[in-house]
């Protein structure tokens, strides 16, 4: 894989070097450089995090008396002992600040073009009212409440009201089938669900309530569903409740947020495993929101009054992360709940223009789509954009550069950001005061003792290794919901005493990082180890290829042979047979004869999650005739039929 260290395509300018959030934090810490800030963040964490919380305006009901309690071991830290808080109070503080009270807090644009908005003052009142309505329904602190809604004002109010009550939100993806819904809600022992009956995609109504109602039959502990109904929809069950009625049932009667300890959970969010049941990741009041506010300040450079748009599904960690990045920093959150290419590929740039967006985030899949339809994708005025974000999967240099140079006109840095459901925010990211290499990360996230290690746990530089963390860190999951054993097995037992994240990474001598794919996706062909991203990046150099996925399949001669799936661009000039030959020849030329693909399959789509991550493990399992494991996060099941068909020709 080529990592052009000499080709840093973005250099910080005067604005970033003088006024960015990371510069303000350097000044607040009274250190001379970013390098010294990094040292302090690891060597003096209490000093670092106390300064971060002051700079981010984190509101405490009772200030903490320390940084961390490790009495249960480093695998189970208790952050900021002695403190009490509820993280919605940090958002409410912006509603009571005269400078931001009447500023828009949330703007929601629907697919049909309609727009609604709330100021910070209105948001606080609406959340308090909805929390009071939930309390009248009998909900209380510690209860688990499912949330199955499209992004927008109602979802924002619902999530914050659950947190206000001291209850736990259990996010659900709108594409989940019955078994996936049952598995999550039963494991969490949810008493109630807040859900939309459906949503619009390309003018068509997509039903959500059918699967949830079927699941309800298998959920004896689920007492009610609070439905946000479409126009003209009526209740279908005596246990049905109405979202709008709940929101107004106790108007003006809201009580103060429930104050809790920092290690009190506010969310159980399930992430799929390769096999077995999904993992219930637990996040707490004194960890996740503090990490997100931190990342929003230093990586995304979000200031009060900024306008933040990063379309994200509320069923995944990105939904809560994006909400926190904007609202914990006093910015305006712009939500869009429709197809990003409807009515055409100009939609995202038009959203930017309409709402004067300063920060725009996108998954690489969407960036690739926009790059393939550039004329339309650049139609809207994007001159207000100050910073771009990409996350969710690896991004090829050509698409990173397109996002930077074309969508951002070369002026806005692209912050590549990677972490995961289990760690809240970033393990690796970039800061806007250092040069940013294409597709890479210019730093580990401060406060996280990131390392790249070999199988024995020794640090490596200049070669691919496991991404690891050598100390507990703010943002890490408290554990898996009622499953400490699986949590320890997943992260802490590969290298004793070290969190091994499950990703492959490369650290360069210059201090930049590059993600190389999941470690369980690792390819080992003829005794040579490489990550799938290395192959995919090479394949994506071809003008007619839109997407690629590389997997390793057992081979009697080589141990594994490389199999590549490619999706051609809509206007691809090559016929399928030619494309297969050209991909094979190009990989041979770029990576060497040992890595020439054993097979190349041209397909219409690759299996993906709703957050646009390509599910390589599922591709490999289906292709090899093995059980595919947990498919609850799969967004496009029809893609598996193409993989099965490809296997018959192998």
Backbone torsions as a table, in degrees:
resi	resn	phi	psi	omega
1	UNK	NA	135.2	-179.7
2	UNK	-91.1	124.0	176.8
3	UNK	-120.0	95.7	-169.9
4	UNK	-74.8	83.2	179.6
5	UNK	-59.3	-31.9	179.3
6	UNK	-81.8	-5.6	-176.4
7	UNK	-108.2	37.8	176.6
8	UNK	-57.4	114.7	-170.8
9	UNK	-87.7	-8.8	178.2
10	UNK	-133.0	130.1	177.6
11	UNK	-117.2	140.2	179.8
12	UNK	-64.1	144.8	178.1
13	UNK	-106.2	-174.3	-177.6
14	UNK	-59.5	-40.8	-178.5
15	UNK	-59.2	-47.9	-178.5
16	UNK	-67.5	-40.9	-175.2
17	UNK	-72.2	-20.4	-178.3
18	UNK	-105.9	-37.5	-166.1
19	UNK	-122.9	3.2	-177.5
20	UNK	-72.1	161.2	-179.8
21	UNK	-60.7	-37.2	-179.6
22	UNK	-67.1	-34.7	176.3
23	UNK	-65.5	-40.4	178.1
24	UNK	-63.5	-36.8	178.6
25	UNK	-70.5	-38.3	175.5
26	UNK	-57.9	-43.8	178.7
27	UNK	-65.5	-42.9	-178.1
28	UNK	-63.8	-33.9	177.5
29	UNK	-79.3	-12.4	-178.0
30	UNK	57.3	49.3	175.3
31	UNK	-117.1	156.5	-172.1
32	UNK	-83.5	-13.8	-171.3
33	UNK	-158.4	167.2	175.2
34	UNK	-65.2	-37.4	179.4
35	UNK	-60.3	-38.9	178.6
36	UNK	-71.2	-35.4	174.4
37	UNK	-60.0	-43.6	178.5
38	UNK	-60.9	-42.1	-179.7
39	UNK	-63.0	-46.4	-179.2
40	UNK	-62.3	-38.7	-176.1
41	UNK	-62.3	-28.4	179.8
42	UNK	-96.6	-41.8	-174.5
43	UNK	-83.6	-29.1	-178.9
44	UNK	-129.8	64.2	-172.0
45	UNK	-63.2	-34.1	-179.4
46	UNK	-64.4	-44.7	176.6
47	UNK	-60.6	-44.0	-177.1
48	UNK	-62.6	-51.7	-174.1
49	UNK	-71.9	-31.5	174.0
50	UNK	-63.2	-39.1	177.8
51	UNK	-67.9	-43.4	177.1
52	UNK	-56.6	-47.0	-176.5
53	UNK	-65.5	-34.5	175.1
54	UNK	-66.7	-45.3	-178.6
55	UNK	-65.6	-32.6	-179.1
56	UNK	-88.7	-5.2	179.0
57	UNK	66.3	34.5	178.0
58	UNK	-65.3	126.6	-175.8
59	UNK	-92.6	123.6	176.3
60	UNK	-112.3	136.7	171.0
61	UNK	-73.7	-39.5	172.3
62	UNK	-134.6	121.5	-176.9
63	UNK	-62.0	146.1	178.4
64	UNK	-67.8	155.5	-179.3
65	UNK	-103.8	1.9	179.4
66	UNK	-168.8	-177.9	-177.0
67	UNK	-93.6	-50.1	-177.0
68	UNK	-155.4	145.7	173.3
69	UNK	-110.3	117.8	-177.7
70	UNK	-109.6	30.1	-176.5
71	UNK	-63.7	-24.7	177.1
72	UNK	-95.0	8.7	-177.7
73	UNK	98.2	162.7	-175.5
74	UNK	-68.0	-16.7	178.1
75	UNK	-73.7	-18.2	-176.1
76	UNK	-131.7	64.2	-179.4
77	UNK	-70.5	148.1	171.0
78	UNK	-114.8	109.5	-171.8
79	UNK	-79.9	144.1	170.5
80	UNK	51.6	57.4	-177.3
81	UNK	-59.5	146.2	178.7
82	UNK	88.6	-15.1	-179.3
83	UNK	-85.9	162.3	173.2
84	UNK	-140.1	142.6	-177.3
85	UNK	-164.5	171.6	161.2
86	UNK	-140.6	123.9	-167.4
87	UNK	-69.0	-12.1	174.1
88	UNK	-66.8	-23.6	-179.9
89	UNK	-64.0	-28.3	176.1
90	UNK	-67.2	-34.6	174.7
91	UNK	-72.4	-42.7	179.7
92	UNK	-60.5	-28.7	-179.8
93	UNK	-59.8	-33.6	177.4
94	UNK	-70.0	-27.2	177.8
95	UNK	-72.9	-21.0	-178.6
96	UNK	-102.5	-0.6	177.7
97	UNK	-88.9	120.3	-177.0
98	UNK	-55.4	-26.6	-177.9
99	UNK	-75.3	-22.6	-174.9
100	UNK	-124.7	-8.2	-174.0
101	UNK	-56.4	-39.3	-177.5
102	UNK	-99.2	6.4	174.2
103	UNK	-75.8	148.0	175.9
104	UNK	-63.5	129.3	175.9
105	UNK	-94.5	-46.0	-178.2
106	UNK	-133.3	130.7	172.4
107	UNK	-121.5	127.9	-178.6
108	UNK	-119.0	120.2	174.4
109	UNK	-107.1	125.2	178.1
110	UNK	-86.4	166.0	179.9
111	UNK	-61.7	-30.9	-179.5
112	UNK	-78.5	0.2	177.4
113	UNK	97.0	-10.8	178.7
114	UNK	-69.1	147.4	-176.0
115	UNK	-131.7	136.3	172.9
116	UNK	-132.8	159.2	-175.0
117	UNK	-153.0	155.5	173.4
118	UNK	-131.6	140.4	170.2
119	UNK	-78.3	170.5	177.3
120	UNK	-61.3	-40.8	179.4
121	UNK	-63.3	-42.7	178.5
122	UNK	-66.6	-38.8	179.8
123	UNK	-61.1	-46.7	179.4
124	UNK	-58.1	-45.4	-178.1
125	UNK	-64.7	-41.3	-179.3
126	UNK	-66.5	-39.1	178.6
127	UNK	-66.2	-44.7	178.6
128	UNK	-59.6	-43.5	-179.7
129	UNK	-63.9	-42.7	-178.7
130	UNK	-68.6	-38.5	176.3
131	UNK	-60.9	-41.2	177.8
132	UNK	-64.5	-37.3	176.8
133	UNK	-65.1	-39.7	176.4
134	UNK	-64.5	-40.8	179.4
135	UNK	-62.6	-37.6	178.0
136	UNK	-66.1	-24.2	175.8
137	UNK	-81.7	0.3	175.7
138	UNK	98.8	3.7	179.6
139	UNK	-78.3	148.4	-175.5
140	UNK	-148.4	176.0	-179.8
141	UNK	-59.3	140.2	-179.6
142	UNK	91.2	-18.5	177.6
143	UNK	-67.7	149.5	175.4
144	UNK	-102.6	132.0	-174.1
145	UNK	-130.5	120.1	177.4
146	UNK	-70.5	148.4	177.0
147	UNK	-132.2	114.3	-177.6
148	UNK	-130.9	82.8	-174.9
149	UNK	-142.4	151.4	171.6
150	UNK	-72.4	155.1	-178.1
151	UNK	-62.9	141.9	179.3
152	UNK	158.6	-167.0	-175.6
153	UNK	-65.2	-45.6	-177.4
154	UNK	-63.6	-40.7	179.2
155	UNK	-65.9	-40.0	178.6
156	UNK	-62.8	-47.5	178.7
157	UNK	-60.9	-45.1	-176.4
158	UNK	-61.6	-48.4	-178.6
159	UNK	-61.5	-47.1	-177.8
160	UNK	-67.2	-32.1	178.1
161	UNK	-67.9	-38.2	176.1
162	UNK	-61.1	-45.2	178.7
163	UNK	-63.5	-42.8	178.2
164	UNK	-52.4	-40.8	-177.5
165	UNK	-76.8	-9.2	-173.7
166	UNK	78.9	15.8	177.4
167	UNK	-91.0	179.9	-177.4
168	UNK	-116.3	130.0	175.3
169	UNK	-87.6	139.1	175.4
170	UNK	-118.9	93.7	-177.0
171	UNK	-66.2	140.3	179.2
172	UNK	-128.4	136.5	178.6
173	UNK	-79.8	135.4	-175.2
174	UNK	-65.3	-16.8	179.0
175	UNK	-92.5	3.2	-179.4
176	UNK	-63.8	143.1	171.4
177	UNK	-85.1	-179.5	-174.1
178	UNK	-60.3	-47.0	-176.6
179	UNK	-62.8	-39.4	-179.9
180	UNK	-65.9	-40.0	178.4
181	UNK	-65.5	-46.4	-179.8
182	UNK	-60.4	-45.1	-177.3
183	UNK	-58.3	-43.5	-176.6
184	UNK	-74.4	-47.8	-176.8
185	UNK	-70.8	-33.7	178.1
186	UNK	-72.1	-41.4	178.7
187	UNK	-62.3	-37.6	-179.9
188	UNK	-83.5	-8.9	-176.6
189	UNK	53.7	51.9	-177.4
190	UNK	-71.1	136.9	177.7
191	UNK	-89.8	-25.4	-173.2
192	UNK	-151.5	156.7	174.1
193	UNK	-130.5	138.8	171.1
194	UNK	-106.4	121.5	-170.2
195	UNK	-145.4	152.0	167.1
196	UNK	-87.4	146.3	175.9
197	UNK	-73.2	-22.6	179.3
198	UNK	176.3	-178.0	179.9
199	UNK	-153.0	170.6	-176.0
200	UNK	-98.4	135.6	170.6
201	UNK	-136.2	114.2	179.9
202	UNK	54.6	46.3	177.5
203	UNK	73.6	-4.0	-179.7
204	UNK	-98.8	140.7	178.2
205	UNK	-79.1	121.9	177.8
206	UNK	-99.2	119.6	-177.6
207	UNK	-75.1	133.2	175.8
208	UNK	-113.1	-33.9	-170.2
209	UNK	-70.0	-22.8	-178.2
210	UNK	-57.8	-51.1	-178.7
211	UNK	-66.3	-38.6	-179.2
212	UNK	-66.9	-40.1	178.7
213	UNK	-65.5	-39.0	176.9
214	UNK	-64.8	-41.5	178.7
215	UNK	-63.3	-35.7	-177.2
216	UNK	-56.3	-32.7	-179.6
217	UNK	-61.4	-24.1	-178.1
218	UNK	-104.1	13.3	-175.3
219	UNK	-124.8	79.7	-175.5
220	UNK	-63.7	-22.8	-179.6
221	UNK	-83.0	-12.3	-177.7
222	UNK	-80.4	112.6	-172.6
223	UNK	-86.6	-42.6	-175.9
224	UNK	-145.3	156.3	164.9
225	UNK	-120.0	128.3	175.4
226	UNK	-94.2	109.6	-173.2
227	UNK	-95.1	131.1	163.0
228	UNK	-90.7	106.2	-170.5
229	UNK	-91.8	154.2	170.3
230	UNK	-78.2	168.5	-177.3
231	UNK	-59.9	128.3	176.6
232	UNK	84.2	-2.8	-179.8
233	UNK	-81.6	137.4	-178.2
234	UNK	-110.7	164.7	177.2
235	UNK	-64.9	145.8	-179.0
236	UNK	-116.4	-0.8	-173.9
237	UNK	-154.0	145.9	-179.8
238	UNK	-62.6	-22.2	179.9
239	UNK	-87.3	-4.1	178.6
240	UNK	-70.4	139.0	173.7
241	UNK	-122.2	160.8	-175.7
242	UNK	-107.5	135.0	-177.7
243	UNK	-61.9	-48.5	-177.2
244	UNK	-64.5	-38.9	177.8
245	UNK	-65.4	-40.1	177.5
246	UNK	-63.4	-37.2	-178.1
247	UNK	-69.0	-23.7	-177.2
248	UNK	-112.5	-4.1	-174.5
249	UNK	-62.0	-30.8	-178.0
250	UNK	-130.3	39.9	-176.7
251	UNK	-56.4	129.0	179.1
252	UNK	80.8	0.4	-176.9
253	UNK	-106.7	13.4	-176.1
254	UNK	-62.4	142.9	176.3
255	UNK	-102.3	172.4	179.7
256	UNK	-65.4	152.4	175.9
257	UNK	-57.4	144.9	177.7
258	UNK	-67.7	126.1	179.2
259	UNK	-87.7	135.7	-172.5
260	UNK	-135.8	170.8	174.5
261	UNK	-78.3	158.9	-179.9
262	UNK	-59.6	-27.4	-178.3
263	UNK	-92.4	15.0	175.2
264	UNK	-79.5	125.6	-179.4
265	UNK	-68.0	147.3	170.2
266	UNK	-123.2	-8.7	-177.5
267	UNK	-150.6	137.1	165.3
268	UNK	-119.2	114.0	-176.6
269	UNK	-124.3	130.2	-171.9
270	UNK	-94.6	132.1	177.2
271	UNK	-120.9	140.0	-172.6
272	UNK	-72.2	142.7	170.9
273	UNK	-100.3	167.3	177.5
274	UNK	-64.0	-40.0	176.7
275	UNK	-136.0	166.0	174.1
276	UNK	75.5	-172.4	-175.6
277	UNK	-72.9	154.9	176.4
278	UNK	-60.4	155.0	-178.2
279	UNK	-94.0	127.1	-179.5
280	UNK	-87.7	91.7	-178.8
281	UNK	-74.0	131.8	-176.5
282	UNK	-109.0	124.8	176.3
283	UNK	-119.5	147.0	-169.6
284	UNK	-118.8	164.5	-178.2
285	UNK	-62.4	-32.2	-174.1
286	UNK	-101.1	21.0	-178.5
287	UNK	-136.3	-71.9	-177.1
288	UNK	-51.2	-56.4	-174.9
289	UNK	-65.5	-30.4	178.6
290	UNK	-70.6	-41.3	175.8
291	UNK	-62.7	-42.1	-178.4
292	UNK	-67.6	-42.6	177.0
293	UNK	-61.0	-41.3	177.4
294	UNK	-58.7	-50.7	-177.6
295	UNK	-65.1	-37.5	178.7
296	UNK	-63.0	-36.8	178.8
297	UNK	-71.2	-52.7	-166.9
298	UNK	-94.0	-30.4	179.4
299	UNK	-92.6	-43.1	-174.3
300	UNK	-97.4	-9.1	175.5
301	UNK	54.7	47.6	-179.3
302	UNK	-90.4	130.6	179.8
303	UNK	-121.4	158.7	174.0
304	UNK	-54.2	136.0	-179.9
305	UNK	93.1	-12.2	175.6
306	UNK	-69.6	163.9	-179.3
307	UNK	-121.4	116.2	-165.8
308	UNK	-115.2	119.6	-179.8
309	UNK	-131.0	118.4	177.0
310	UNK	-146.5	88.7	-176.0
311	UNK	-53.5	125.1	-174.7
312	UNK	-149.2	144.9	179.6
313	UNK	-81.5	133.4	-179.3
314	UNK	-68.4	-13.1	179.8
315	UNK	-79.8	-9.7	179.7
316	UNK	-117.4	170.3	-176.9
317	UNK	-60.0	-29.7	-178.0
318	UNK	-61.0	-31.0	-179.5
319	UNK	-60.8	-50.5	179.8
320	UNK	-71.1	-36.4	178.8
321	UNK	-60.7	-48.9	-178.1
322	UNK	-64.3	-43.5	177.1
323	UNK	-55.6	-47.4	-178.9
324	UNK	-66.4	-39.6	-179.7
325	UNK	-56.8	-39.1	-179.1
326	UNK	-83.6	-54.8	-168.4
327	UNK	-76.5	-27.9	175.6
328	UNK	-73.3	-14.1	-177.6
329	UNK	-111.2	6.2	177.6
330	UNK	74.3	24.1	177.5
331	UNK	-97.8	172.1	175.6
332	UNK	-93.4	125.3	177.8
333	UNK	-91.0	120.1	176.8
334	UNK	-103.2	119.4	-179.7
335	UNK	-105.6	142.0	171.9
336	UNK	-135.2	128.4	-170.9
337	UNK	-112.1	11.6	-176.4
338	UNK	-108.5	-169.5	176.5
339	UNK	-70.4	134.7	-175.3
340	UNK	-71.9	-11.3	179.4
341	UNK	-115.1	26.0	179.9
342	UNK	-113.2	134.1	-1.1
343	UNK	-75.5	-9.9	174.1
344	UNK	-157.2	-174.4	-173.3
345	UNK	-74.8	1.9	175.3
346	UNK	-83.4	-4.4	-169.0
347	UNK	-58.1	-46.7	-175.5
348	UNK	-66.3	-42.9	178.4
349	UNK	-67.8	-30.4	175.8
350	UNK	-68.7	-37.9	174.7
351	UNK	-61.1	-44.2	177.9
352	UNK	-58.1	-46.6	-178.5
353	UNK	-66.4	-45.5	-175.7
354	UNK	-60.3	-38.8	-172.9
355	UNK	-108.5	7.6	177.0
356	UNK	55.4	50.1	-175.1
357	UNK	-66.8	133.9	176.9
358	UNK	-100.7	-26.5	-178.5
359	UNK	-129.8	121.8	-178.0
360	UNK	-126.5	127.7	179.7
361	UNK	-114.7	147.9	-178.2
362	UNK	-153.8	143.5	170.3
363	UNK	-71.0	150.5	177.8
364	UNK	-55.2	-33.8	179.1
365	UNK	-58.9	-44.7	178.9
366	UNK	-66.7	-38.7	177.7
367	UNK	-60.9	-43.5	178.3
368	UNK	-61.1	-41.3	178.6
369	UNK	-63.6	-43.7	179.1
370	UNK	-65.4	-40.4	179.7
371	UNK	-62.5	-32.5	179.8
372	UNK	-76.7	-13.1	179.7
373	UNK	-130.5	52.6	-167.7
374	UNK	-58.8	-43.8	-174.5
375	UNK	-57.2	-45.0	177.8
376	UNK	-73.8	-41.6	-174.4
377	UNK	-62.0	-26.8	-177.9
378	UNK	-100.3	12.5	-174.5
379	UNK	-65.3	-39.5	-178.3
380	UNK	-78.0	154.0	178.3
381	UNK	-73.5	121.8	-178.0
382	UNK	-113.9	19.4	-173.1
383	UNK	-68.4	-16.8	179.0
384	UNK	-80.0	-14.5	-174.2
385	UNK	-68.3	125.9	180.0
386	UNK	-106.6	-22.4	-177.6
387	UNK	-154.9	141.1	178.5
388	UNK	-116.3	150.3	-177.9
389	UNK	-131.7	140.2	169.3
390	UNK	-135.1	142.5	-176.0
391	UNK	-163.4	168.4	173.1
392	UNK	110.0	-30.8	178.0
393	UNK	-166.2	174.1	178.2
394	UNK	-67.5	150.6	178.7
395	UNK	-126.6	133.5	179.8
396	UNK	-72.0	150.7	-179.7
397	UNK	-54.8	-37.9	-176.9
398	UNK	-64.9	-35.0	179.7
399	UNK	-80.7	-34.7	172.4
400	UNK	-58.0	-48.1	-178.5
401	UNK	-66.9	-35.4	176.6
402	UNK	-63.2	-44.9	179.4
403	UNK	-60.3	-42.4	-179.5
404	UNK	-68.9	-55.2	-169.8
405	UNK	-82.2	-35.6	-175.1
406	UNK	-96.3	-56.9	-179.0
407	UNK	-68.9	-39.3	-178.9
408	UNK	-97.2	3.9	178.8
409	UNK	56.2	23.4	175.6
410	UNK	77.5	-4.8	-174.4
411	UNK	-96.1	-29.8	-175.3
412	UNK	-97.1	127.9	177.4
413	UNK	-65.0	148.2	171.8
414	UNK	-100.1	116.3	179.1
415	UNK	-95.2	107.5	173.1
416	UNK	-78.9	138.1	-166.3
417	UNK	-143.1	124.6	179.4
418	UNK	-141.6	137.7	178.0
419	UNK	-157.9	-96.7	178.4
420	UNK	145.1	165.6	-178.6
421	UNK	-54.4	-36.9	-173.3
422	UNK	-77.5	-11.7	-173.2
423	UNK	-123.5	10.5	178.0
424	UNK	72.0	-73.7	-174.8
425	UNK	-122.5	-132.8	-169.3
426	UNK	-84.6	139.4	158.7
427	UNK	-95.4	-45.8	174.0
428	UNK	-121.4	145.3	177.6
429	UNK	-163.0	-163.3	172.2
430	UNK	-130.1	156.3	171.3
431	UNK	-116.0	145.7	-171.8
432	UNK	-80.3	13.1	177.6
433	UNK	-108.5	6.9	177.8
434	UNK	-128.2	153.8	176.1
435	UNK	-58.4	144.5	-176.7
436	UNK	-115.7	118.8	179.5
437	UNK	-78.9	148.2	178.3
438	UNK	-55.7	129.9	176.3
439	UNK	70.7	-2.1	-173.3
440	UNK	-108.2	-172.2	179.8
441	UNK	-127.8	132.9	-177.1
442	UNK	-93.0	5.9	178.8
443	UNK	-165.9	155.8	159.7
444	UNK	-75.8	153.9	179.4
445	UNK	-70.3	127.4	179.9
446	UNK	-54.2	143.3	-178.4
447	UNK	89.5	-6.7	178.9
448	UNK	-117.5	118.7	-175.5
449	UNK	-80.4	69.8	-175.9
450	UNK	-73.4	142.9	173.9
451	UNK	-144.3	163.5	170.2
452	UNK	-118.5	125.4	-169.2
453	UNK	-129.0	156.6	173.5
454	UNK	-86.1	179.1	-177.0
455	UNK	-59.0	-20.1	178.6
456	UNK	-93.5	1.9	178.7
457	UNK	88.2	9.9	178.6
458	UNK	-86.5	141.0	179.6
459	UNK	-63.9	140.1	176.5
460	UNK	-132.4	146.1	175.7
461	UNK	-133.0	139.1	179.5
462	UNK	83.0	4.8	175.5
463	UNK	-144.5	159.4	-177.0
464	UNK	-72.5	135.0	176.1
465	UNK	-147.9	-176.5	177.9
466	UNK	-80.6	135.5	172.5
467	UNK	-74.3	123.7	-174.4
468	UNK	-136.7	159.8	177.1
469	UNK	-128.3	128.6	-170.2
470	UNK	-94.4	3.4	178.7
471	UNK	-154.5	155.2	175.4
472	UNK	-59.7	150.6	-173.1
473	UNK	-141.9	146.0	176.5
474	UNK	-61.3	126.3	-177.7
475	UNK	114.6	-22.2	-178.2
476	UNK	-66.8	149.9	177.7
477	UNK	-58.8	145.5	176.5
478	UNK	-65.9	-34.7	175.6
479	UNK	171.5	-170.3	166.5
480	UNK	-92.1	147.7	-174.8
481	UNK	-56.2	110.1	177.5
482	UNK	54.5	37.7	-178.9
483	UNK	-152.9	63.8	-179.8
484	UNK	-60.6	-35.7	-175.7
485	UNK	-62.2	-45.0	-179.6
486	UNK	-68.2	-36.5	176.4
487	UNK	-60.0	-48.1	179.6
488	UNK	-63.8	-41.4	-179.8
489	UNK	-64.0	-38.0	-175.6
490	UNK	-69.8	-40.7	-169.8
491	UNK	-116.6	-26.2	-166.5
492	UNK	-112.5	-1.4	-173.3
493	UNK	-109.2	-9.9	176.7
494	UNK	-64.8	-50.2	172.5
495	UNK	-124.4	108.7	-174.1
496	UNK	-52.2	130.5	177.5
497	UNK	81.9	2.4	-179.0
498	UNK	-126.8	134.5	173.8
499	UNK	-76.6	114.6	175.8
500	UNK	-103.8	119.1	-164.4
501	UNK	-82.1	-21.7	-178.5
502	UNK	96.3	8.7	176.9
503	UNK	-114.1	148.0	171.9
504	UNK	-92.9	139.8	-178.7
505	UNK	-142.4	159.4	174.3
506	UNK	-125.6	125.8	173.9
507	UNK	-104.8	128.6	-179.0
508	UNK	-91.1	160.3	176.9
509	UNK	-58.9	-24.5	179.6
510	UNK	-79.3	-7.1	177.8
511	UNK	94.7	8.0	173.3
512	UNK	-89.4	163.0	-179.4
513	UNK	-128.3	151.9	174.1
514	UNK	-138.0	135.2	176.5
515	UNK	-82.7	139.3	-174.5
516	UNK	-119.9	15.1	178.7
517	UNK	104.5	174.4	177.4
518	UNK	-72.0	144.6	-178.9
519	UNK	-68.0	-27.5	177.3
520	UNK	-84.2	1.2	170.6
521	UNK	-99.8	4.2	-174.1
522	UNK	-57.1	137.3	176.6
523	UNK	-100.0	139.4	175.2
524	UNK	-135.1	95.0	-174.7
525	UNK	-107.7	123.4	-179.0
526	UNK	52.6	39.7	176.8
527	UNK	80.3	1.6	-177.2
528	UNK	-107.9	129.9	-173.2
529	UNK	-99.8	132.9	174.4
530	UNK	-153.2	157.9	179.5
531	UNK	-87.9	155.0	179.6
532	UNK	-61.2	-30.9	-179.2
533	UNK	-61.9	-31.0	180.0
534	UNK	-64.2	-42.6	177.7
535	UNK	-70.0	-46.3	-174.8
536	UNK	-62.7	-38.1	178.9
537	UNK	-61.6	-41.0	178.7
538	UNK	-64.7	-44.5	-179.3
539	UNK	-62.9	-37.9	-177.9
540	UNK	-72.4	-6.5	172.2
541	UNK	-67.9	-22.0	-178.8
542	UNK	-74.2	132.2	-172.0
543	UNK	-63.6	-26.6	-175.4
544	UNK	-94.3	3.7	-177.9
545	UNK	-105.1	124.8	178.4
546	UNK	-90.7	-40.9	-177.7
547	UNK	-144.7	156.5	180.0
548	UNK	-148.7	149.6	173.5
549	UNK	-139.5	130.5	-179.7
550	UNK	-112.8	134.1	177.6
551	UNK	-133.2	160.2	174.4
552	UNK	-106.7	134.2	-178.5
553	UNK	-125.0	139.7	-177.9
554	UNK	-53.6	136.9	-179.1
555	UNK	-141.5	132.0	-174.7
556	UNK	-63.8	-32.0	-176.2
557	UNK	-88.6	-44.2	-172.6
558	UNK	-101.0	-4.3	-172.4
559	UNK	87.3	-54.4	170.9
560	UNK	-139.3	147.6	169.0
561	UNK	-114.3	151.4	-178.9
562	UNK	-85.3	129.1	174.7
563	UNK	-122.1	130.6	-176.3
564	UNK	-120.7	132.4	172.3
565	UNK	-106.8	133.2	179.1
566	UNK	-128.6	145.0	172.6
567	UNK	-109.7	117.7	-179.4
568	UNK	-73.2	154.3	174.0
569	UNK	-67.1	154.2	-176.7
570	UNK	-56.8	-33.9	-177.8
571	UNK	-101.3	23.4	-177.4
572	UNK	-56.5	133.4	-176.0
573	UNK	-88.7	-11.7	-174.2
574	UNK	-96.5	143.1	173.4
575	UNK	-75.2	162.3	-173.3
576	UNK	-57.9	-45.9	-177.3
577	UNK	-60.4	-41.2	178.0
578	UNK	-65.1	-40.3	-177.4
579	UNK	-64.3	-40.3	178.0
580	UNK	-59.6	-45.3	-179.0
581	UNK	-67.3	-39.5	-177.8
582	UNK	-68.4	-40.3	177.4
583	UNK	-61.1	-46.9	-179.8
584	UNK	-59.4	-46.1	-178.8
585	UNK	-66.0	-36.9	-178.7
586	UNK	-68.7	-42.4	177.5
587	UNK	-63.9	-42.3	176.8
588	UNK	-55.8	-48.4	-177.3
589	UNK	-66.1	-41.2	-172.6
590	UNK	-83.8	-36.9	-174.6
591	UNK	-108.8	-15.6	179.4
592	UNK	109.7	154.5	-176.1
593	UNK	-56.4	-36.4	179.8
594	UNK	-59.9	-23.2	-175.7
595	UNK	-102.6	11.1	176.4
596	UNK	-60.6	127.9	-176.8
597	UNK	-57.9	138.5	173.1
598	UNK	-68.9	-36.2	175.6
599	UNK	-146.4	147.8	170.5
600	UNK	-123.8	127.9	179.9
601	UNK	-117.1	129.1	176.3
602	UNK	-96.2	123.2	-176.8
603	UNK	-130.1	166.1	179.4
604	UNK	-82.6	-27.8	-178.7
605	UNK	-156.0	156.2	176.3
606	UNK	-108.8	145.7	177.4
607	UNK	-62.8	129.9	-176.8
608	UNK	-138.7	157.8	168.3
609	UNK	-80.7	169.7	177.9
610	UNK	-62.1	-28.0	177.8
611	UNK	-86.0	13.1	170.2
612	UNK	75.4	19.5	173.7
613	UNK	-82.7	131.9	176.8
614	UNK	-73.0	129.8	-175.2
615	UNK	-92.2	78.3	-175.4
616	UNK	-61.9	-40.1	-177.8
617	UNK	-62.3	-37.8	177.6
618	UNK	-67.2	-42.4	177.4
619	UNK	-57.7	-47.3	-177.5
620	UNK	-63.0	-44.7	-178.0
621	UNK	-63.5	-47.2	-178.6
622	UNK	-65.6	-41.9	-179.7
623	UNK	-62.2	-34.8	-178.2
624	UNK	-91.7	3.9	178.2
625	UNK	74.3	25.1	-179.5
626	UNK	-103.3	161.4	174.8
627	UNK	-57.9	133.9	-174.4
628	UNK	-77.4	-6.4	-177.3
629	UNK	79.0	-158.3	-176.0
630	UNK	-69.5	119.7	179.0
631	UNK	-108.8	14.5	-173.8
632	UNK	-65.1	-25.0	-179.8
633	UNK	-95.6	3.1	-179.3
634	UNK	-71.8	127.0	-176.1
635	UNK	-92.0	-25.7	-173.2
636	UNK	-133.8	77.5	-175.9
637	UNK	-55.9	-27.6	-178.7
638	UNK	-61.5	-23.9	179.4
639	UNK	-62.7	-28.6	-179.4
640	UNK	-68.1	-28.9	178.1
641	UNK	-63.7	-37.8	178.2
642	UNK	-67.5	-37.2	178.3
643	UNK	-65.6	-43.2	178.3
644	UNK	-61.9	-42.0	179.6
645	UNK	-63.8	-39.1	178.4
646	UNK	-62.8	-37.2	-178.0
647	UNK	-63.5	-31.3	-179.1
648	UNK	-71.0	-18.3	179.3
649	UNK	-99.2	-1.7	-175.1
650	UNK	-70.5	NA	NA
